[in-house]
């Protein structure tokens, strides 16, 4: 399983912002990470809307972290709606085997374990 680019690049963006002693521009992040500035703008807009980062314009402008307790699970949720290893893990999904499928319990337990682990990883940990 591979996470979408939005998640992988957003994590890199957040790590660069957190690592900086002062607000950092997307141009600086782009130079360090080799992610296009345009794509970083899209990601930053979403993360700013979520209250994770704050952008400031002007000569001393750039982005800084607002919520260091933001978790990896929350990042995944923002861009994908969460980790669900199989469709049947979603409570709204129904199939003819929903009640008797033994594999469903395995997928549910794995999804729960992964989500729990991702919830324990906070931005402040990087």
C-alpha positions as CSV (number, residue, x, y, z in Angstrom):
1,X,0.0,0.0,0.0
2,X,1.4,3.4,-1.0
3,X,0.1,6.7,0.4
4,X,-1.0,9.3,-2.1
5,X,1.4,12.1,-3.1
6,X,-0.7,14.7,-1.2
7,X,-0.1,12.9,2.1
8,X,3.6,12.2,1.4
9,X,4.3,15.7,0.2
10,X,2.2,17.4,2.9
11,X,4.2,15.5,5.6
12,X,7.5,16.7,4.0
13,X,6.1,20.3,3.9
14,X,5.1,20.1,7.6
15,X,8.4,18.7,8.6
16,X,10.2,21.5,6.8
17,X,8.0,24.2,8.4
18,X,8.4,22.7,11.9
19,X,12.2,22.4,11.4
20,X,12.6,26.0,10.6
21,X,13.5,28.4,13.4
22,X,11.5,31.2,11.7
23,X,8.6,31.3,9.2
24,X,9.6,29.6,6.0
25,X,8.5,30.4,2.5
26,X,7.1,27.9,0.1
27,X,10.0,28.8,-2.3
28,X,12.5,27.7,0.4
29,X,10.5,24.5,1.0
30,X,10.4,23.8,-2.7
31,X,14.2,24.2,-3.0
32,X,14.8,21.8,-0.1
33,X,12.3,19.2,-1.1
34,X,12.2,19.5,-4.9
35,X,8.4,19.7,-4.7
36,X,7.0,22.4,-7.1
37,X,6.0,25.6,-5.4
38,X,2.6,25.5,-7.1
39,X,1.8,22.1,-5.6
40,X,3.0,23.3,-2.2
41,X,0.6,26.2,-2.4
42,X,-2.3,23.8,-2.8
43,X,-1.2,21.7,0.1
44,X,-0.5,24.7,2.3
45,X,-3.9,26.1,1.6
46,X,-5.6,22.9,2.7
47,X,-3.4,22.6,5.8
48,X,-4.0,26.3,6.7
49,X,-7.8,25.7,6.4
50,X,-7.4,22.8,8.9
51,X,-5.6,25.1,11.3
52,X,-2.3,23.2,11.2
53,X,-0.2,26.0,9.8
54,X,-0.4,29.8,9.4
55,X,0.9,31.8,6.6
56,X,2.1,35.4,6.9
57,X,2.8,37.8,4.1
58,X,5.5,40.4,3.9
59,X,9.3,40.6,4.1
60,X,9.4,38.4,7.2
61,X,6.6,36.2,5.9
62,X,6.3,32.5,5.5
63,X,4.6,29.6,7.2
64,X,4.7,28.4,10.7
65,X,3.2,25.6,12.7
66,X,0.0,26.4,14.7
67,X,-0.9,22.9,15.9
68,X,2.1,20.8,16.8
69,X,-0.4,18.1,18.1
70,X,-1.7,17.4,14.6
71,X,-1.4,13.7,14.1
72,X,-0.4,11.6,11.1
73,X,-3.9,10.1,11.2
74,X,-5.4,13.6,10.9
75,X,-3.2,14.3,8.0
76,X,-4.3,11.1,6.3
77,X,-8.0,11.9,7.1
78,X,-7.7,15.4,5.6
79,X,-6.6,14.0,2.2
80,X,-8.2,10.6,2.0
81,X,-10.9,10.2,4.6
82,X,-8.9,7.7,6.6
83,X,-7.2,4.3,6.4
84,X,-9.6,1.6,5.4
85,X,-7.8,-1.5,4.2
86,X,-11.0,-3.0,2.7
87,X,-14.4,-1.6,1.7
88,X,-16.2,-3.7,4.4
89,X,-14.4,-1.8,7.1
90,X,-16.6,1.2,6.3
91,X,-19.7,1.1,8.4
92,X,-21.9,2.1,5.5
93,X,-20.6,-0.6,3.2
94,X,-22.9,-3.6,2.8
95,X,-22.3,-6.9,0.9
96,X,-24.1,-10.2,1.1
97,X,-21.4,-11.6,3.4
98,X,-21.3,-8.7,5.8
99,X,-22.7,-10.6,8.8
100,X,-20.7,-13.9,8.2
101,X,-17.4,-12.8,6.6
102,X,-14.5,-13.9,8.8
103,X,-12.0,-11.8,6.8
104,X,-14.0,-8.6,7.8
105,X,-12.8,-8.9,11.4
106,X,-9.2,-9.2,10.3
107,X,-9.4,-6.1,8.1
108,X,-11.3,-4.2,10.9
109,X,-8.7,-5.1,13.5
110,X,-5.8,-4.2,11.2
111,X,-7.4,-0.9,10.2
112,X,-8.0,-0.1,13.9
113,X,-4.4,-0.9,14.8
114,X,-3.0,1.2,12.0
115,X,-5.2,4.1,12.8
116,X,-4.2,3.9,16.5
117,X,-0.5,3.9,15.6
118,X,-1.0,6.9,13.2
119,X,-2.9,8.7,16.0
120,X,0.1,8.5,18.3
121,X,2.5,10.1,15.8
122,X,2.3,13.9,16.2
123,X,3.9,16.7,14.3
124,X,5.8,17.7,17.4
125,X,7.6,14.3,17.2
126,X,9.5,15.3,14.0
